Amino acid sequence: MILVTKWFGVFLCDDTKIVNKRLMPKDAKLIAEKLAMMQRGSLLPEELEISKDVKKLRVSERRQSELGRPMMFDSSFIKAEQYGFTEELMRDTMLRLGKLRTSEPIPRDKSLVQAIRHLDDVIESCNLMNERLHEWYGLHFPELGDHAKERKYCDLVARHGERSGIIEELGINIESIGSEMDTADIKAIMKLSDTLCKIYDDRERIESYISGLAKEVAPNMCTLLGDALAARLISSAGGLERLASLPSSTLQLLGAEKAMFRHLRSGKKPPKHGMIFQHPEVHRAPYWQRGNISRALAGKALIAAKVDNYKGEFIGDVLLEEFSKKVEDIKKRYPEPPKRSAPKDKQKAGRKAGQRTKRKK
């Protein structure tokens, strides 16, 4: 027996024979509500009722896997018009379903995805404007780049403009080789610096918001990976639910898609890690240990993502402790880099030389 659910009803089939059925009410609003339940991954009351007491049940959707084993099934022989469901009713149902789903509350992890992408846009704008400021103000005071960086640089320029005031505040004894600039040009640069300072403030606010939201959405992942890395993994996957459904090998390589495609296209070495390289245990480790540590971290991160997605108990501290023990074990097992074998061409040349020596003897 196989369980098949259509938009107009639930059917229990034996090959192409319909053994039992539960039809939907011929009301577009009620059908739309049931279809919305299905899209959220829930089981319908009709499915539970019709599958009751059925042994060795198979299902046609992964959503129904708790009722039986999923399998491919051609259900094209079950047609809506056979049961009085018209195309007009289907069209009205789908319109109501669309309105119903779009009006649902937005999951917090979707906001996290957008916040990370907004942060990336802000960082890109910040870098472009910072580069422009250094190039423009460097005509007047090129030495400032050696004494101030990023936020401090633009703050000094925004408040003083003229290099004499900056030199006095920094307390340095320097004779600049920069050119003199008109007052109007200095004021234009000060406005650019002031705008850049506001962007730096906005960047700090976004980072603080992302940190708080990530701890709320994925506390286990944040404990294991840190707020920033957990948020970026969720954003790269497109959401927490999507991340929790990935295999650990895919999670390990998130962010290294270009390197992976280059490996598949040209046969170059495959990447060992993606953005999880940002984790301290990975990027501080010697190169020959990073692959194993990345694999262990990806496995624990996937467990954390599943627990966070399905609202399980907090186990972040346990996962972090297990990962730390695994890292210690890897460092003990592989303390030295592996010995590199000779290239195949040299090995062949060595064999041929040995054969010549034997012939001469």
N, C-alpha and C positions, 0 to 999 in steps of 0.2 A: 504494500500500500504506500502511496505517496501523497503528501499533502500539498495542494496547489492553491495559492491565493491570488485572485484576480481583483480588479477594481470593483467588480460587481458581485463578488462572492467568494466563499471558501469551499474547495472541492476535495473530496477524498477519492483518489483514482486507483484503479487496478489496470495497469497498461492504458488502453484508450477507453476504458469503461468507467463511468462515474458511479461510485458505490454510494456516496453520501454527499450532501451539499448543505450549505447555509448561505442564502442569498442576502445581499445588502438591502437595506430599506431603499425604496425608490425616492430618495430625498437627497438632493445634491449637498446640502449642508451636513447631514449626518454621514454621508459617504466620505466627504472631505475630511471630517474629523477622524474617521477611522483610518484613512490613508495617511493622515499626519502622524497618527500613532505608529503606523508601520514605518514611516520614514525616520522616526526617532528611535527605532529599533525595538519597539514593544510588540508583544504578542496580542492578538485580538481575542476577545472572549469567544468568538465563533471558532477560532483555531483551537483554543483549549477545549471547547465543548466537543468538536467533531473528532479530535484526536484522542479523546478519553477512551481508555480500555482497548486501544489499538496496539497490537504487538508488532514488533519489527517495522515501525513506521519510518519512512524516509520523507524528506522535505525538499522542496524546490528552491528554498532561499536560505542563505547563511543566517539570516535573522532568526529563523525558526530552529536553529541547531540544537537547542535544549529539548526539543520535542523528538528529534530523530536525526539521522545522518543526512547531510545535504548531498544532493546528486543532480546532475543535469537531466532535464525532462522537457520534452516537447509538448506543450499544453495548447498548441494552436487549435486543436479540435474543440476546445471549450470557447464558445462564442457568446458575446453579450446579447445579441439579438434573439438567441434561442430562449432567453428568459425575460424578454420584454424590456431590455435596457437599450435605450436609443442613443444615437450619436449626440443629439442635443443635450441629453442628460450628462453624458460623459464630458462634453465641452463645459457645461455649467459647473460640474464637479471640479474640473481641473482649474477653472478660474477661481473658485472659492478656496481650493487648496493652496493656490499661489498666494492669495491674500492672507490666508490663515498663517502660513509659514513665515511670510515676511513681517507679520506683526508680532511674532514671538519675541520674548526677551533675548537680547544678544548675549551669548556666553562670554564670560570675562576673558577667556583665553583669546577670543577674537580681538578684543581691545588690546591685549598684549601684543598680538601680531602687528596690528596697525601702529602701536606706539613704538615698537622696535624699528619699523620702516620709517616712521617719522624721525626718529633719532638719527638714522642713517642719512636722511635728507639734510638734517640740521648739521651733522658733522661734515658732510660734503660742502655745504654752503660756507661753513666756518673755515674750512681749509682753503677754499677758493678766495675768500675775502682776506684771510690771514696772509696768503701769498701776495695778493694785490697790495696790501698795506705795507708789507716788508719791502716790496719792490719800489713802491711810490715814496715812502718815507726814507728808504735807504738812500735816495738821492740827496737828502738833507743831513741824515745822521746814520751812516752805514754801520757804525760801531755798536749801535744799541743792541743789535742781535746777539752780541757776545755777552751782554749783561742782563738781558731780560728775554723771556720766552712767552709765547702764546698770550695768556690772559694778562699777565703783568706788562707785556710789551704794549698791547693796545690800550691798557689802562693809563700807562704813563703818557702815551701820545695823546689820548683823549683829554687828559687834564692839563697838560703843559703845552703841547704843540711845538714850541721852540725848544731846540736841543739844550739851551742854557739851563732852563728850569729842570730838565730831566737829569742833566749832569750834576746839578746842585743837590737834587733829592737822592740820587744814588751815591753821592759822596765820592765820585771818582775824578781823578785828575787826568784828563784826556784832551787832546787837541784833534778835533774831527777833521777829516779830509772831505767832508760833504760840502755841497754847494749851498749858497744862500737861496731862500725861496721867498716869493711874495707872500704877503699876509693873507691874501685871498686863497692861495694854494694851501697854506698851512691850515686855514679854517676848513677847507674841503677835506683835508686829511683827518682833522680832528672829528668831523662828522662821521667819516667812515669808521674811525676807531670807536666812537661812541656806539654806533650801530653794531659793531662787532662785539663790544662788551655786553650789549643786551642779548645777542645771540648766545654768548657764553653762559649768561644767566639762564636763558631758556633751556640750554642743553643740560645744565645742572638740575633744573626742575624736572625735565623729562626723565633723566636718569634716576632721580629720586622716586618719581611716580612708577617707573618700570620696576624698580627694586621692590617697592611695596606691593605692587600688583602681582609680581612673580611669586612672592612669598605666600600670597593669598591663594593663587591658582595652583601652584605646584610646590608645596612646602618640602616634600621629600627630595625633589630634584634640586631645590635651592640649597638644602643642607649638604647634598652630595657634591654638587657642581659649582655652587655660588650663584647669586641672583642673576648676574649679567649673562653668564654662559647658559644657564637654564632657560632664560628668556629668549636668547638667540636660537637655541635648538628648537624651541616651540615655534618661533617665527619661521624658521627655515622649513619646518615640516608643514606649516600652514595651520597649526592648531594642536592642542594637547591630545585630542582624540586620534588625530592622524598620526602623531608621533608614537602614541602607545600601540598602534597597530603595526608599526614597522618592525622588521627583524633587527637584531642588535648590530649586524654587519652593516646595514644601511645607516643606522644611527651613527655608527662609528665614522662613516665617510660623508656625513652631511657637511656641506661646505667645500668638498673636494670634488665636485662633479666634473669640472673641466679636466682635472688630472686623471680622473677615472675614464672619461671618454677618450682622452689622449692615449691612455694605456690600451683601451679596446681597439682604437683606430690604428695605432702605429706599433703596438707591442712594447712600449716602454714600461718601466717598472710601475706597478700599481701603487696608489697612495696607501699609507698605513693609517692615516687619520685625517679628519676634516677639522671642523672648528673646535672639537674637543682637545685639540693641541693647545688651546688657551689654558687648559687646566694645569696648575703648577706641577703636579706629579708627572704629567706627560712632557711638558716643554723643558723641565729641568733634568729629565732622565737622559742618559747617554743614548745615542741614536739606535744602538742595537737592542735596547730595552723598550723603546717607545711603542713598537707594534703590539707587544704583549700587554703593556700597561693600557694602551688605548682599547684593546679588545676587552680587558677586564672592566674598564670604566664604562664602556658602552653597554655591557651586560647589566651592570648595576644601575646605570641610568635608565635603561629600558624598564627594569623592575620598578624603579621610582616613578616613572611616567605612568605605568599601568595603575599603580596604587593611587596616584594623584587623580588620574582620570576617573577611576571608579570609586573615589572617595573612601578609600580604605584607611586603616589606622596608620598613624605616623610611625614610620620605620627608617626615617632618614639617617638617624644616628647609628642604627645597626648596619645599614648599607655602607656608610662611611667607614665604620670600623672594619667590616669585612674587606672593603676595598683596600684599606691601609695594610692589612695583613697580606693580601694578595700581592701588593706592590713590594713589600719586604721579601716575600718568597721569590718573586721574580728577580730581585736584585741579588739574592743569595745564589740562585740557580744560574744566573748569567752575569757573573762579575766581570768577565773579560769579553772583548769583541770577538766574534767568530773569525776563524782563520779563513782568509780568502783563498779559494782554489785557483790554480793557474788557468788562464784562458784556454779554450779548447784548441785554438791554433797552435799555441806553444806546446800543449800536451802532445799534439800530433807530431810537431817538429821534433820533440824529444824522443818519441818512439822511433821515428825514422832514423835519427842519428844513432840510436842504440842498435838498430838493425844493421846499419852500415858497419858499425864497429865489430859486430859478431861475424859478418861476412869476411872482413879482412883477416880476422883471426883464423 
